[in-house]
Amino acid sequence: MKIYIYGLILTMLLYGSCTTQKNTNSRAGKEDWISLFNGKDINDWIVKIHHHETGDNFGNTFHVEDGLIKVRYDQYDSFNNRYGHLYFKQPFSYYHLVVEYRFTGIWRKDAPEYTLKNSGVMLHSQDPRTMPREQDWPISVEMQFLAGLGDGKPRPTGNMCSPGTDVVYNGKIDPRHCINSSSETYEGEQWVRAEAIVLGDSLITHIINGDTVLQYSQPQIGGGVANNYDPKIKIDGKLLSSGFIALQSEGQEIDFRKVELLNLEGCMDPGSKQYRSYFVKDERSACK
């Protein structure tokens, strides 16, 4: 059963406060979803690929075809650890993200073995413009996407991986780079719906095909894996309350057909036309 964490928090906030102001906003309960991908191009996105400058979409790695964002390597002579990420142009803090993806059957055999049927979406990522040319992974929290390898072994998707970060899991910082979710294993080239409910530097929830599969909290800079970063950016222990969203490229072809976001931060004054009942973080400047 799908759990809308922000809805539960909102209920507590509303019923725990005292207000007599009547809300006459007919749109208060309407969810204002934003399509980060317009189905036509990636003009609202920024590419950063390892060994290349920010903005260099080497080999047309990320492109739009048939209404899909496609990750392809047909123009590569060699993979050469060209881990890539496609970043939406602006950061977010409190939000509900929906990404629908499918793997294709094509994987670059000169990529590391672990990248087979492996991709993801980065949450609370550093700004790609702060990444040196030779930085391999952005400092971020990854919602990892995996598919089954056809060997009958479980391979859950919607896991958490932590390049240059740490998270609190089961009440303490977990030293593992990746924490598996409780999701089913999805084989073949089927479409999978992945959702992340991100509440600033507090709770993050992963949902796969409607089932809550993982929760953790307090994302913060730390850990390892990310290399050749600007040391001024990596301040270990600093909580990540916001950041960029990025789709991943690491050797496996993948398609994305939907990238949508519901901003959970906004005007929480019931007397304002900008008020929405699902907001969990108050942004007074949004009230008009």
C-alpha positions as CSV (number, residue, x, y, z in Angstrom):
1,M,0.0,0.0,0.0
2,K,1.4,3.3,-1.0
3,I,2.3,5.6,1.9
4,Y,2.1,9.4,1.3
5,I,4.5,10.4,4.1
6,Y,4.1,14.1,3.4
7,G,0.3,13.8,3.7
8,L,0.7,12.3,7.2
9,I,3.0,15.0,8.3
10,L,0.7,17.6,6.9
11,T,-2.3,16.2,8.8
12,M,-0.3,16.5,12.0
13,L,0.7,20.1,11.2
14,L,-2.8,21.2,10.4
15,Y,-4.6,19.6,13.2
16,G,-1.9,20.6,15.7
17,S,-2.3,24.3,14.9
18,C,-5.0,26.8,15.8
19,T,-6.4,28.9,13.0
20,T,-9.9,30.3,12.4
21,Q,-9.1,31.6,9.0
22,K,-11.4,30.1,6.4
23,N,-9.8,28.8,3.2
24,T,-11.8,29.6,0.1
25,N,-9.1,28.5,-2.4
26,S,-10.7,26.0,-4.7
27,R,-7.3,24.8,-5.8
28,A,-6.0,24.1,-2.3
29,G,-6.2,20.3,-2.8
30,K,-5.1,20.2,-6.4
31,E,-1.7,18.8,-6.9
32,D,0.5,21.0,-9.2
33,W,2.8,18.4,-10.8
34,I,5.7,19.7,-12.9
35,S,7.0,17.8,-15.9
36,L,10.7,18.2,-15.7
37,F,11.0,16.4,-19.1
38,N,8.9,18.0,-21.8
39,G,8.9,15.0,-24.1
40,K,10.7,17.0,-26.8
41,D,14.2,18.0,-25.8
42,I,16.7,18.3,-22.9
43,N,17.1,22.1,-23.1
44,D,16.2,22.4,-19.4
45,W,18.9,19.9,-18.4
46,I,22.7,20.1,-17.9
47,V,25.1,17.2,-18.9
48,K,28.2,16.3,-17.0
49,I,30.2,13.3,-18.1
50,H,33.5,12.0,-16.5
51,H,36.6,13.2,-18.4
52,H,34.5,16.0,-20.0
53,E,33.6,19.6,-19.1
54,T,30.2,20.4,-17.8
55,G,27.8,20.8,-20.8
56,D,29.7,18.5,-23.1
57,N,27.2,15.8,-24.1
58,F,29.9,13.5,-25.4
59,G,28.7,11.1,-28.1
60,N,25.2,12.4,-27.8
61,T,24.9,10.2,-24.7
62,F,21.7,11.8,-23.6
63,H,19.2,12.6,-26.3
64,V,15.4,12.6,-27.0
65,E,13.9,10.2,-29.5
66,D,10.2,9.0,-29.8
67,G,9.3,11.1,-26.7
68,L,11.9,9.4,-24.5
69,I,15.1,10.4,-22.9
70,K,17.5,7.8,-24.2
71,V,20.9,6.9,-22.8
72,R,23.0,5.5,-25.7
73,Y,26.7,4.7,-26.4
74,D,26.7,4.0,-30.2
75,Q,29.0,6.9,-30.8
76,Y,31.6,5.7,-28.2
77,D,34.8,4.1,-29.4
78,S,35.4,3.0,-25.8
79,F,33.5,3.6,-22.5
80,N,36.6,4.7,-20.6
81,N,34.7,5.1,-17.3
82,R,32.6,7.9,-18.8
83,Y,30.0,7.9,-16.1
84,G,27.5,10.6,-17.0
85,H,24.6,12.4,-15.4
86,L,21.9,14.6,-16.8
87,Y,20.8,17.3,-14.3
88,F,17.6,19.3,-14.2
89,K,18.5,23.0,-14.3
90,Q,17.3,23.9,-10.8
91,P,17.6,22.4,-7.3
92,F,14.7,21.3,-5.0
93,S,14.4,20.6,-1.3
94,Y,11.0,19.1,-0.4
95,Y,9.4,17.2,-3.2
96,H,7.8,14.0,-4.6
97,L,9.6,12.8,-7.7
98,V,8.3,10.2,-10.2
99,V,10.6,8.6,-12.8
100,E,9.5,5.8,-15.2
101,Y,12.3,3.9,-16.7
102,R,13.1,0.7,-18.6
103,F,16.4,-1.0,-19.4
104,T,17.2,-2.1,-23.0
105,G,19.1,-5.3,-23.6
106,I,22.3,-3.4,-24.6
107,W,25.2,-3.0,-22.2
108,R,28.8,-1.8,-23.0
109,K,31.0,-4.8,-22.3
110,D,33.9,-2.5,-21.7
111,A,32.1,-0.9,-18.8
112,P,32.6,-2.3,-15.2
113,E,30.6,-5.5,-14.7
114,Y,28.5,-4.0,-11.9
115,T,27.0,-1.6,-14.3
116,L,25.0,-4.3,-16.1
117,K,21.3,-3.4,-16.0
118,N,22.2,-0.7,-13.5
119,S,21.4,3.0,-13.5
120,G,19.6,5.5,-11.2
121,V,18.5,9.0,-10.3
122,M,20.6,11.2,-8.1
123,L,18.9,13.2,-5.3
124,H,20.3,16.2,-3.5
125,S,23.2,16.3,-5.9
126,Q,25.8,19.0,-6.0
127,D,25.6,21.6,-8.8
128,P,27.2,20.0,-11.9
129,R,29.0,23.3,-12.5
130,T,31.0,22.7,-9.3
131,M,32.4,19.4,-10.6
132,P,35.9,19.4,-12.0
133,R,36.4,17.7,-15.4
134,E,37.9,14.5,-13.8
135,Q,35.3,14.1,-11.0
136,D,33.7,10.7,-11.6
137,W,30.5,10.8,-9.4
138,P,28.6,13.8,-8.1
139,I,28.3,14.2,-4.3
140,S,24.7,13.0,-4.0
141,V,22.3,10.3,-2.8
142,E,21.4,7.8,-5.5
143,M,18.1,6.0,-5.9
144,Q,19.6,3.0,-7.7
145,F,17.8,1.2,-10.5
146,L,18.6,-2.5,-11.1
147,A,17.0,-5.3,-13.2
148,G,17.2,-9.0,-12.8
149,L,20.0,-10.9,-14.6
150,G,17.8,-13.8,-15.6
151,D,19.6,-16.2,-13.2
152,G,16.7,-16.5,-10.7
153,K,18.6,-14.6,-8.0
154,P,16.9,-11.6,-6.3
155,R,18.1,-8.2,-7.5
156,P,15.9,-5.4,-6.0
157,T,15.6,-2.0,-7.4
158,G,15.0,1.4,-5.7
159,N,18.1,0.9,-3.5
160,M,20.1,3.7,-1.9
161,C,23.8,4.3,-2.9
162,S,25.9,7.1,-1.5
163,P,28.7,8.7,-3.6
164,G,30.4,11.2,-1.3
165,T,27.5,11.0,1.2
166,D,26.2,9.2,4.3
167,V,22.7,8.5,5.5
168,V,21.1,7.4,8.7
169,Y,19.4,4.0,8.5
170,N,17.8,2.2,11.4
171,G,18.9,5.0,13.7
172,K,22.5,5.3,12.9
173,I,24.9,6.2,10.0
174,D,25.2,3.1,7.9
175,P,28.7,2.5,6.5
176,R,27.6,0.6,3.4
177,H,27.8,2.3,0.1
178,C,24.5,0.8,-1.0
179,I,21.5,-0.3,1.0
180,N,19.1,-2.7,-0.7
181,S,15.4,-2.1,-0.8
182,S,12.7,-4.6,-0.2
183,S,11.4,-4.4,-3.8
184,E,10.7,-7.3,-6.1
185,T,13.1,-8.2,-8.9
186,Y,12.1,-6.8,-12.3
187,E,13.3,-8.8,-15.3
188,G,13.6,-7.8,-19.0
189,E,12.7,-4.5,-20.6
190,Q,9.5,-3.7,-18.7
191,W,8.7,-0.2,-17.5
192,V,9.1,0.5,-13.8
193,R,7.6,3.4,-11.9
194,A,10.1,4.7,-9.3
195,E,9.1,7.5,-6.8
196,A,11.1,9.3,-4.2
197,I,9.6,11.5,-1.4
198,V,12.3,13.8,-0.3
199,L,11.8,15.9,2.8
200,G,14.8,18.2,2.9
201,D,17.5,16.9,5.3
202,S,15.1,14.7,7.2
203,L,13.2,11.7,5.7
204,I,13.6,10.1,2.2
205,T,11.3,7.4,1.1
206,H,11.7,5.2,-2.0
207,I,8.5,3.7,-3.7
208,I,8.6,1.1,-6.5
209,N,5.4,0.4,-8.5
210,G,3.3,1.7,-5.6
211,D,5.1,-0.1,-2.8
212,T,7.2,1.6,-0.2
213,V,10.6,-0.2,-0.3
214,L,13.1,1.8,1.6
215,Q,13.3,4.8,4.1
216,Y,16.3,6.6,5.5
217,S,17.1,10.0,6.9
218,Q,19.6,12.8,7.4
219,P,21.5,12.7,4.1
220,Q,24.8,14.4,4.6
221,I,28.2,14.8,2.9
222,G,30.7,12.1,3.9
223,G,31.6,8.6,2.9
224,G,33.7,7.7,-0.2
225,V,33.4,6.5,-3.8
226,A,33.3,10.0,-5.3
227,N,36.8,11.0,-6.6
228,N,38.6,14.1,-7.8
229,Y,36.1,16.5,-6.4
230,D,36.8,20.1,-5.3
231,P,37.7,19.7,-1.6
232,K,35.9,23.0,-0.8
233,I,32.7,21.3,-1.8
234,K,33.1,18.1,0.2
235,I,32.4,19.3,3.8
236,D,31.9,16.0,5.7
237,G,29.0,16.0,8.1
238,K,27.1,18.8,6.4
239,L,23.5,17.9,6.1
240,L,22.0,18.0,2.5
241,S,18.7,19.9,2.7
242,S,18.5,20.5,-1.1
243,G,20.2,19.7,-4.4
244,F,19.9,18.8,-8.0
245,I,18.1,15.8,-9.6
246,A,20.1,13.9,-12.2
247,L,19.5,10.8,-14.4
248,Q,22.4,8.5,-14.7
249,S,24.5,6.9,-17.4
250,E,27.1,4.3,-16.5
251,G,27.3,1.9,-19.4
252,Q,23.9,0.4,-19.6
253,E,21.3,1.7,-22.1
254,I,18.2,2.9,-20.5
255,D,15.1,4.9,-21.4
256,F,13.2,7.4,-19.3
257,R,9.6,8.4,-20.4
258,K,8.4,10.4,-17.4
259,V,10.2,12.7,-15.0
260,E,7.6,14.6,-12.9
261,L,7.9,16.5,-9.6
262,L,5.4,17.8,-7.0
263,N,7.0,20.6,-5.0
264,L,6.1,20.1,-1.3
265,E,7.5,23.5,-0.3
266,G,5.2,26.6,-0.6
267,C,2.7,28.9,1.0
268,M,1.1,27.3,4.0
269,D,-1.2,30.2,4.8
270,P,-4.8,28.9,4.3
271,G,-5.9,32.4,3.4
272,S,-3.6,32.7,0.4
273,K,-4.5,31.6,-3.2
274,Q,-1.0,30.0,-3.3
275,Y,-1.9,27.7,-0.4
276,R,-1.9,24.0,-1.2
277,S,-3.0,21.4,1.4
278,Y,-0.1,19.0,0.6
279,F,2.7,21.5,1.4
280,V,4.9,20.3,4.3
281,K,7.5,23.1,4.3
282,D,6.4,26.7,4.6
283,E,7.8,29.3,2.2
284,R,6.3,32.6,3.1
285,S,7.7,34.4,0.1
286,A,5.4,32.2,-2.0
287,C,2.3,33.7,-0.4
288,K,0.7,36.6,-2.3
